[in-house]
Amino acid sequence: MICFRCKNDFPENQIEVSHDIPKYLGGTDKDGRHILCVDCHEKYDYLILFCFMLKKYDQVIPRFDDRRKYIQFHNKIKRDKITGDDFKIIKQVMEAYF
């Protein structure tokens, strides 16, 4: 399968479906999805989370090797209400990445 971002061909087990607006930010399938390789998906998720945490909470987050370590930040965001201005941040990142 071809990664939408890097355009490389990968075995099916190295391809993931990425929600344009991540589910922890309230995204759904209707908001759009892309087929990405694991590496591009991780980069996109990190970029969204990094920009969101910086703009909304003025907090810089570290880069982890294990995606599961970001759950603390996902949970913080889930507890707060997502506003229209928050979606502007997400849309800007999405447009720049894709």
Secondary structure, 3 states (H helix, E strand, C coil): CECCCCCCECCHHHEEEEECCCHHHCCCHHHCEEEEEHHHHHHHHHHHHHHHHHHHHCCCCCCCCCHHHHHHHHHHHHHCCCCHHHHHHHHHHHHHHC
